Amino acid sequence: MFSCVICGETVTSEPDMKAHLIIVHMENEIICPFCKLSGVNYDEMCFHIETAHFEQNELERNFERINAIQYGTSACASNHPKSSTPSLSSGGSLKHKSFYSENLTESREFLKSNEKHSKLTKVKTSVYETMYNTPECPFCGKVEACCQDMEAHMKTKHASLLDTPLEDCDKPLYDCPMCGLICTNYQILQEHVDLHLEESSFGQGVDRDQCSSDLELAHQLQQEEDRKRRAEVSRQEMEEFQKLQRQYGLDNSGGYKQQQLRNMEIEVNRGRMHPSEFHRSKADMMESLAIGIDDGKTKTSGIIEALHRYYQNAATDVRHVWLSAAVDHFHSSSGDKGWGCGYRNFQMLLSSLLQDDAYDDCLKGMSIPCIPKIQSMIEDAWKEGFDPQGASQLNNRLQGTKAWIGACEVYTLLTSLRVKCHIVDFHKSTGPLGTHPRLFEWILNYYSSDREGTPKVVCTSKPPIYLQHQGHSRTVVGIEERKNRTLCLLIFDPGCPSREMQKLLKQDVEANSLKQLRKFVGNLKHKQYQILVIEGVLSPEEKAARRQASQVFTAEKIP
């Protein structure tokens, strides 16, 4: 028995094996022993093995390739050592020796007598059946359900490649630029390359889909991050707004009366106030609010006169001092503590104007109003048309609130009373370390036009000055020029209680008592200061003009 080392076919004699080799493996049925490629001629198969399976074990590859292609292999060679086998030339072409020449006639006679047998031999088991469960075309990649369908596909679609005769081995070869497969037919090569391109296009499509999905995910994540950031900013803004509302008394927590009553109740609960005193103070407060006049419990009068005596008899380090017209000091009570400084400073300004006969016509014998009354007067000024922007910022309402007021509201109220005044804005520092020497110089010029030849103490007829900065306001009642030429403001602070201010009324005032009044250039370092200066009385026409001008509020800026 002889077994073919190429396909495993078993025959009974050497002539049958020769005929099998010629018919099955020479006539376009050469099969690659490594990948089962068939349907190509001998030269193409040799080139395919050399290029596609070079990475196989070299010794094993050469042995199997020579035995598979030379046709005279292990079994035949061992049983017939004298027989000659075909060999490979250096160019890879087949050299037929005496083996074929001696037996060619015998083989042809055998084929003629066994024509039916040769036809049956060609219908052999498909190589795909032994390699794959689902056959796949090695040229176009198509998958068929069974081996017979694959054979039919290859014979119909790739007949030109399968039926290439042996004498056509000199045709040009076409090398696949993507995988190195050798083809003799350009159309087959084109179909093969198209398969590569389809796979590449599919891969790129997957990559594009993945890229698009990644971009969409990144966009969604960015949107979510932006939403969280906006929500956080909105929350912080709302907290800041609520904080400002509480700070500026716009949180609907009540006004002067509610705060005064609440503080007195706390004092009673702590045992610091007797219940009878609570009811008496409550009755006094209600009476004051009813008539709209301040009860005077926080007022200290006569301080300017006491300062005049002090500078005449002491203060040897002072070269000159200028004092404003007489003014009373008002400090914040338990009803307006923390927010009432603007109202108390207005009371100080008004107390000075009421002592000046030049303002009798416009003030018409007014008394010092209480804080709720001042709030009502500012609301009336807004109704007249003064400062609509400021009114809008405070919701057009002050009564029953703890809303702060500043220089603009005091200007609005005084102008509505026909008191002539203007605001000067020192909007930035004019000295080293954030100081404002220009502010001191301006106030000095306001109180004194000529410093030479003047007495040490000058009591002017100028009203006090309203001084505003962030979070607080005070009243300037004079200025010192020291012997070293430095300047020092004299300031009434609503935060200073009456018991401290009354120390200045003593006959022998100590220098330490003036510390709470004196403010040097280095003591005022806020970013911005505004002062409101009173200049006289307005005519009705001037009042109307200023009401119109307050639609867009402006101030003089220095520098």
C-alpha distance (Angstrom), angle and dihedral (degrees) to the residues before:
residue distance angle dihedral
M1 . . .
F2 3.77 . .
S3 3.82 122.9 .
C4 3.83 121.9 -158.7
V5 3.76 109.9 -128.1
I6 3.81 91.2 -153.6
C7 3.79 102.5 56.1
G8 3.82 102.8 2.2
E9 3.84 94.3 -116.4
T10 3.87 112.7 158.1
V11 3.83 122.0 -143.9
T12 3.83 132.8 175.8
S13 3.79 101.9 -127.7
E14 3.76 144.1 26.2
P15 3.84 94.1 -110.4
D16 3.77 89.1 53.8
M17 3.81 90.1 51.0
K18 3.81 90.7 49.7
A19 3.76 91.2 50.0
H20 3.82 89.6 46.7
L21 3.77 92.1 51.7
I22 3.78 93.7 47.9
I23 3.79 96.9 43.9
V24 3.78 101.6 36.0
H25 3.77 103.3 31.3
M26 3.79 105.2 24.3
E27 3.76 99.0 43.8
N28 3.77 99.7 68.5
E29 3.78 96.2 -66.3
I30 3.82 101.1 101.7
I31 3.82 109.5 142.8
C32 3.82 125.1 -158.2
P33 3.82 108.7 -119.0
F34 3.81 91.0 -145.5
C35 3.81 106.4 43.6
K36 3.84 102.1 10.3
L37 3.83 93.3 -118.4
S38 3.84 110.0 166.1
G39 3.78 139.7 165.9
V40 3.82 96.7 68.6
N41 3.78 130.8 104.8
Y42 3.76 125.5 -102.5
D43 3.81 97.6 -96.2
E44 3.77 91.9 48.9
M45 3.81 90.7 49.9
C46 3.79 91.6 51.1
F47 3.77 91.6 49.8
H48 3.81 90.5 45.6
I49 3.82 92.5 53.5
E50 3.81 92.5 46.8
T51 3.81 93.6 50.4
A52 3.81 106.9 29.9
H53 3.84 99.6 39.9
F54 3.77 102.9 33.8
E55 3.79 91.0 117.6
Q56 3.81 93.4 63.7
N57 3.78 118.3 103.9
E58 3.79 103.0 -68.6
L59 3.78 100.3 -137.2
E60 3.77 94.4 43.6
R61 3.82 91.3 43.8
N62 3.82 94.0 52.1
F63 3.78 92.5 45.4
E64 3.80 94.7 50.0
R65 3.83 94.0 40.1
I66 3.82 93.3 51.2
N67 3.78 93.2 44.7
A68 3.81 91.6 45.2
I69 3.80 97.3 48.3
Q70 3.82 103.0 32.0
Y71 3.82 93.1 62.7
G72 3.82 93.5 -147.1
T73 3.81 98.0 87.9
S74 3.77 141.2 160.8
A75 3.77 102.0 -59.3
C76 3.78 96.1 39.6
A77 3.78 93.7 42.6
S78 3.76 94.3 49.5
N79 3.77 94.2 47.6
H80 3.81 93.8 41.8
P81 3.79 107.9 31.7
K82 3.76 92.7 166.3
S83 3.74 94.5 56.9
S84 3.70 117.0 101.2
T85 3.87 123.4 -125.9
P86 3.79 130.8 -153.0
S87 3.77 115.7 -101.5
L88 3.80 136.0 -154.4
S89 3.74 117.8 -112.1
S90 3.78 121.9 -144.9
G91 3.79 88.8 -96.4
G92 3.77 93.1 52.8
S93 3.87 96.3 -110.6
L94 3.80 123.2 135.7
K95 3.88 117.3 -105.9
H96 3.84 109.6 -156.6
K97 3.82 109.9 -151.4
S98 3.81 133.5 -178.8
F99 3.78 90.8 -57.5
Y100 3.78 90.8 75.2
S101 3.77 98.4 33.0
E102 3.80 93.7 53.7
N103 3.77 96.2 45.6
L104 3.82 102.0 32.5
T105 3.83 93.8 95.2
E106 3.77 92.7 46.2
S107 3.81 91.0 48.5
R108 3.80 92.9 50.6
E109 3.84 91.6 50.1
F110 3.78 89.5 48.2
L111 3.79 90.7 51.2
K112 3.80 92.7 49.5
S113 3.80 93.3 49.6
N114 3.76 91.7 44.7
E115 3.81 100.8 39.4
K116 3.76 91.1 135.3
H117 3.80 89.7 49.4
S118 3.81 92.0 51.1
K119 3.80 91.8 52.1
L120 3.76 90.9 51.5
T121 3.79 90.3 48.6
K122 3.80 90.6 59.5
V123 3.80 90.4 57.2
K124 3.78 93.1 73.2
T125 3.78 131.2 152.8
S126 3.80 110.3 -72.3
V127 3.79 115.3 -108.8
Y128 3.78 89.4 -135.8
E129 3.77 90.6 62.1
T130 3.79 90.1 61.9
M131 3.82 95.1 45.3
Y132 3.81 109.3 36.3
N133 3.74 138.2 30.6
T134 3.83 90.0 -146.5
P135 3.86 110.1 34.1
E136 3.83 115.6 -130.6
C137 3.79 124.6 -162.8
P138 3.82 109.5 -115.6
F139 3.82 91.0 -149.5
C140 3.80 106.4 45.3
G141 3.83 101.7 11.8
K142 3.81 95.2 -122.7
V143 3.84 115.3 154.3
E144 3.81 120.7 -141.8
A145 3.78 129.6 -167.0
C146 3.79 96.4 -120.5
C147 3.79 141.7 10.1
Q148 3.81 94.5 -103.6
D149 3.78 91.0 56.3
M150 3.78 90.2 49.2
E151 3.81 91.6 51.3
A152 3.78 90.4 49.7
H153 3.81 90.0 48.6
M154 3.80 93.1 50.8
K155 3.82 93.3 46.2
T156 3.79 92.5 50.2
K157 3.81 101.8 35.5
H158 3.79 99.8 32.3
A159 3.82 102.1 27.4
S160 3.76 92.4 127.8
L161 3.78 90.8 60.6
L162 3.81 97.1 40.6
D163 3.77 95.0 47.6
T164 3.79 97.3 48.3
P165 3.82 104.9 137.6
L166 3.75 122.6 -133.2
E167 3.77 93.7 -110.8
D168 3.85 90.0 60.4
C169 3.80 92.3 68.1
D170 3.78 90.3 108.1
K171 3.82 92.6 65.8
P172 3.84 116.1 116.6
L173 3.78 117.0 -87.0
Y174 3.79 124.0 -133.2
D175 3.80 118.8 -146.9
C176 3.83 119.1 -151.8
P177 3.83 106.4 -123.0
M178 3.79 91.4 -147.9
C179 3.80 107.0 45.3
G180 3.84 105.9 7.8
L181 3.85 96.9 -115.0
I182 3.86 112.2 158.5
C183 3.82 117.9 -134.0
T184 3.82 131.2 177.1
N185 3.77 93.8 -158.8
Y186 3.77 119.9 67.9
Q187 3.81 93.4 -154.3
I188 3.79 91.3 55.7
L189 3.79 90.1 48.7
Q190 3.81 90.1 51.3
E191 3.80 91.5 51.4
H192 3.80 89.6 47.6
V193 3.84 92.7 50.5
D194 3.80 90.2 46.9
L195 3.80 88.0 59.5
H196 3.80 89.8 54.7
L197 3.77 90.6 49.6
E198 3.79 92.5 49.3
E199 3.81 90.4 51.9
S200 3.82 90.6 47.8
S201 3.80 91.3 47.6
F202 3.79 90.4 50.0
G203 3.81 90.8 49.7
Q204 3.78 91.5 48.7
G205 3.78 89.8 47.4
V206 3.80 89.5 53.5
D207 3.80 89.4 47.8
R208 3.79 91.1 49.8
D209 3.79 91.2 48.3
Q210 3.81 89.8 48.9
C211 3.81 91.0 47.0
S212 3.80 90.8 48.5
S213 3.80 90.1 49.1
D214 3.82 91.0 49.2
L215 3.81 91.7 49.4
E216 3.79 91.2 49.1
L217 3.81 90.9 49.5
A218 3.81 91.2 48.0
H219 3.80 89.7 49.4
Q220 3.80 91.3 50.8
L221 3.79 91.6 48.5
Q222 3.81 90.6 49.2
Q223 3.80 91.0 49.7
E224 3.80 90.5 49.9
E225 3.80 90.6 49.1
D226 3.81 91.1 49.3
R227 3.81 90.6 48.8
K228 3.80 91.5 51.7
R229 3.79 91.5 47.0
R230 3.81 92.3 50.0
A231 3.78 90.3 47.7
E232 3.80 90.6 50.8
V233 3.81 92.2 47.7
S234 3.80 90.2 47.8
R235 3.80 90.9 50.0
Q236 3.80 92.2 49.4
E237 3.80 91.3 47.6
M238 3.79 90.9 50.5
E239 3.81 91.6 49.1
E240 3.80 90.4 48.2
F241 3.79 91.0 47.5
Q242 3.80 91.8 50.0
K243 3.80 89.5 47.1
L244 3.79 90.4 52.3
Q245 3.79 90.4 46.9
R246 3.78 90.2 54.2
Q247 3.78 91.6 43.1
Y248 3.78 93.9 49.7
G249 3.78 95.0 39.6
L250 3.81 98.9 -109.7
D251 3.80 97.9 121.1
N252 3.82 95.8 97.1
S253 3.79 91.8 -113.7
G254 3.80 92.6 134.5
G255 3.79 134.1 -96.7
Y256 3.77 140.6 -106.8
K257 3.80 97.4 -43.7
Q258 3.81 95.7 47.4
Q259 3.79 93.0 47.5
Q260 3.82 92.7 47.3
L261 3.80 92.9 50.5
R262 3.79 92.7 45.3
N263 3.81 92.6 51.1
M264 3.80 92.6 47.8
E265 3.81 90.0 51.0
I266 3.79 89.2 52.3
E267 3.78 90.1 51.4
V268 3.82 90.4 51.7
N269 3.81 91.9 48.7
R270 3.81 90.4 51.2
G271 3.79 91.9 49.4
R272 3.80 94.2 -115.3
M273 3.80 94.2 114.6
H274 3.79 128.4 42.9
P275 3.80 115.4 -127.9
S276 3.79 90.5 -120.6
E277 3.81 90.2 54.7
F278 3.79 88.9 49.0
H279 3.80 92.4 56.3
R280 3.79 92.3 44.8
S281 3.85 92.2 50.3
K282 3.78 90.5 46.0
A283 3.78 91.4 52.5
D284 3.81 91.6 49.1
M285 3.77 91.3 49.8
M286 3.79 93.5 49.2
E287 3.82 90.0 50.0
S288 3.81 91.2 50.0
L289 3.79 92.1 49.3
A290 3.78 91.3 47.6
I291 3.80 94.6 55.5
G292 3.83 93.6 34.0
I293 3.81 95.7 -128.1
D294 3.79 125.7 126.1
D295 3.79 113.2 -110.2
G296 3.84 90.9 -134.2
K297 3.80 93.8 -130.9
T298 3.80 91.7 128.7
K299 3.81 97.2 41.8
T300 3.83 125.9 111.3
S301 3.82 117.1 -172.9
G302 3.83 133.3 -171.0
I303 3.81 98.0 40.3
I304 3.82 95.3 125.3
E305 3.81 90.9 54.6
A306 3.80 90.5 48.3
L307 3.80 90.2 51.3
H308 3.82 90.5 51.1
R309 3.81 90.4 55.8
Y310 3.79 92.2 46.4
Y311 3.81 95.0 53.0
Q312 3.80 91.3 45.7
N313 3.78 93.5 54.7
A314 3.81 104.3 28.0
A315 3.80 141.3 8.1
T316 3.78 95.5 95.8
D317 3.82 90.7 176.2
V318 3.82 91.7 61.9
R319 3.79 118.7 91.4
H320 3.83 98.0 -174.7
V321 3.77 136.0 -4.4
W322 3.82 129.5 -169.0
L323 3.79 119.9 -160.0
S324 3.81 128.6 -164.5
A325 3.77 125.2 -125.2
A326 3.80 116.6 -73.4
V327 3.79 112.9 -61.6
D328 3.80 135.3 173.5
H329 3.78 122.8 -132.3
F330 3.83 118.5 -126.8
H331 3.76 121.4 -172.2
S332 3.79 129.9 -165.4
S333 3.80 117.8 -89.6
S334 3.80 129.7 -152.4
G335 3.80 88.0 -88.5
D336 3.82 95.8 61.1
K337 3.80 103.9 21.0
G338 3.78 111.3 142.3
W339 3.80 97.7 19.1
G340 3.82 111.3 32.7
C341 3.85 101.4 81.8
G342 3.82 93.8 105.4
Y343 3.81 92.0 52.8
R344 3.81 92.1 46.6
N345 3.82 91.8 50.8
F346 3.80 89.4 51.5
Q347 3.78 88.5 53.0
M348 3.84 88.9 53.2
L349 3.82 92.0 50.9
L350 3.77 91.7 46.7
S351 3.80 92.2 47.8
S352 3.82 88.4 58.6
L353 3.83 94.0 46.1
L354 3.79 92.4 49.4
Q355 3.82 88.5 58.7
D356 3.83 91.4 53.4
D357 3.80 115.6 82.4
A358 3.81 90.6 -152.2
Y359 3.80 89.6 75.5
D360 3.78 99.0 46.6
D361 3.81 92.9 100.9
C362 3.81 96.4 56.1
L363 3.80 98.2 35.3
K364 3.80 95.3 42.9
G365 3.78 98.1 -156.1
M366 3.77 96.6 -48.6
S367 3.79 122.7 175.5
I368 3.78 125.5 -140.7
P369 3.81 104.1 -79.3
C370 3.79 123.1 -138.4
I371 3.78 119.5 -114.7
P372 3.84 97.2 -96.4
K373 3.82 88.0 50.3
I374 3.83 90.9 51.4
Q375 3.80 88.4 51.8
S376 3.80 89.7 52.4
M377 3.82 91.6 49.1
I378 3.83 91.7 52.7
E379 3.80 90.4 49.6
D380 3.83 88.7 52.1
A381 3.82 89.4 52.2
W382 3.81 89.8 52.3
K383 3.79 89.5 51.4
E384 3.80 88.7 54.6
G385 3.81 88.2 58.5
F386 3.80 102.7 -98.4
D387 3.82 118.2 145.8
P388 3.82 100.4 -13.0
Q389 3.81 91.5 -179.2
G390 3.80 93.0 56.5
A391 3.79 90.4 45.8
S392 3.80 90.3 53.1
Q393 3.79 92.2 50.6
L394 3.81 89.9 55.6
N395 3.82 93.3 43.1
N396 3.84 90.1 -110.9
R397 3.77 89.2 -79.8
L398 3.81 135.6 100.2
Q399 3.80 105.4 150.5
G400 3.77 113.3 99.4
T401 3.81 91.9 17.3
K402 3.78 138.5 95.5
A403 3.78 92.4 -132.0
W404 3.78 115.7 155.9
I405 3.77 120.2 -126.0
G406 3.79 128.1 -156.4
A407 3.78 142.0 -176.9
C408 3.82 93.3 -58.1
E409 3.81 94.0 55.6
V410 3.81 91.7 45.5
Y411 3.83 89.4 49.6
T412 3.82 90.1 49.9
L413 3.80 92.2 50.9
L414 3.81 95.8 45.9
T415 3.81 92.4 45.9
S416 3.80 90.8 51.0
L417 3.84 86.0 54.6
R418 3.86 88.5 51.7
V419 3.81 93.1 -110.3
K420 3.78 109.4 146.3
C421 3.82 113.2 -131.4
H422 3.78 141.6 140.3
I423 3.80 139.0 -158.8
V424 3.79 125.6 -121.2
D425 3.79 116.5 -161.4
F426 3.80 118.9 -152.4
H427 3.78 90.8 -169.3
K428 3.80 98.8 175.1
S429 3.77 141.8 21.2
T430 3.80 117.8 -80.5
G431 3.79 98.8 -173.9
P432 3.80 142.4 46.6
L433 3.80 121.5 -66.3
G434 3.82 93.1 17.6
T435 3.81 96.3 -59.0
H436 3.81 128.1 147.3
P437 3.83 109.6 -139.6
R438 3.82 90.0 158.1
L439 3.80 88.7 63.6
F440 3.80 91.1 55.8
E441 3.79 92.0 46.6
W442 3.80 91.9 50.1
I443 3.82 92.5 52.0
L444 3.80 90.9 46.6
N445 3.81 90.1 53.8
Y446 3.80 90.2 46.9
Y447 3.79 93.1 56.9
S448 3.82 98.0 34.9
S449 3.80 128.6 33.5
D450 3.84 93.5 177.1
R451 3.80 121.6 27.3
E452 3.77 97.6 177.4
G453 3.79 116.9 93.4
T454 3.80 92.7 8.8
P455 3.80 122.7 132.8
K456 3.76 121.1 -104.4
V457 3.82 93.7 -104.2
V458 3.81 121.1 38.6
C459 3.81 120.5 -174.7
T460 3.81 103.4 -161.6
S461 3.78 129.2 -166.3
K462 3.82 91.0 -127.8
P463 3.80 115.5 121.7
P464 3.81 117.4 -120.6
I465 3.83 119.9 -89.7
Y466 3.80 125.5 -113.9
L467 3.86 108.6 -130.9
Q468 3.82 118.7 -162.9
H469 3.80 131.7 -175.7
Q470 3.78 134.6 156.3
G471 3.79 110.2 -53.0
H472 3.80 99.5 -3.9
S473 3.80 145.7 45.2
R474 3.82 133.7 -157.0
T475 3.80 140.1 177.2
V476 3.82 124.1 -109.8
V477 3.84 110.9 -144.0
G478 3.82 100.5 171.4
I479 3.78 149.3 -23.2
E480 3.82 134.8 -122.5
E481 3.77 127.7 -145.7
R482 3.77 107.3 -157.4
K483 3.78 125.7 -150.2
N484 3.82 89.7 -105.1
R485 3.85 87.6 57.7
T486 3.78 94.4 -110.3
L487 3.82 119.8 135.6
C488 3.79 128.7 -129.2
L489 3.81 126.7 -172.4
L490 3.81 122.4 -139.3
I491 3.79 107.6 -140.8
F492 3.82 135.8 -176.1
D493 3.79 109.7 -145.9
P494 3.84 118.9 -159.7
G495 3.78 87.2 -149.1
C496 3.80 92.1 64.9
P497 3.83 109.8 92.8
S498 3.79 123.5 -128.0
R499 3.80 94.8 -109.3
E500 3.83 89.6 63.5
M501 3.79 94.2 45.3
Q502 3.76 92.2 49.1
K503 3.79 90.0 61.7
L504 3.83 86.2 73.4
L505 3.80 90.4 62.7
K506 3.77 93.8 67.8
Q507 3.79 119.5 109.8
D508 3.78 93.6 -122.5
V509 3.80 103.4 43.8
E510 3.76 114.0 -167.6
A511 3.79 120.1 -136.6
N512 3.80 90.2 -123.8
S513 3.80 89.6 63.5
L514 3.81 89.3 64.7
K515 3.80 93.3 58.1
Q516 3.78 90.6 88.6
L517 3.84 89.3 56.1
R518 3.80 101.9 41.3
K519 3.79 120.4 87.8
F520 3.80 120.0 176.5
V521 3.79 127.0 -161.7
G522 3.80 90.9 -93.8
N523 3.81 91.4 54.9
L524 3.82 96.0 63.0
K525 3.79 108.7 65.5
H526 3.76 104.7 141.1
K527 3.78 115.0 133.1
Q528 3.81 94.5 -115.4
Y529 3.79 137.7 17.9
Q530 3.78 131.4 -170.2
I531 3.77 126.2 -166.0
L532 3.78 128.3 -165.4
V533 3.79 114.3 -151.2
I534 3.83 125.0 -166.0
E535 3.81 114.8 -139.6
G536 3.83 108.2 172.1
V537 3.79 141.4 -75.9
L538 3.82 128.8 -32.1
S539 3.77 125.4 -137.2
P540 3.82 117.1 -130.2
E541 3.82 89.5 -103.5
E542 3.80 92.3 51.1
K543 3.78 89.9 48.5
A544 3.82 90.7 53.8
A545 3.81 90.7 48.6
R546 3.80 91.9 51.1
R547 3.78 91.1 47.6
Q548 3.77 88.9 55.9
A549 3.81 92.1 45.5
S550 3.81 91.4 52.2
Q551 3.81 89.4 69.5
V552 3.79 83.7 86.9
F553 3.77 107.1 28.1
T554 3.81 115.0 -141.0
A555 3.79 134.8 174.1
E556 3.79 137.7 -168.7
K557 3.80 110.0 -97.1
I558 3.78 126.3 -146.7
P559 2.92 122.0 -137.8
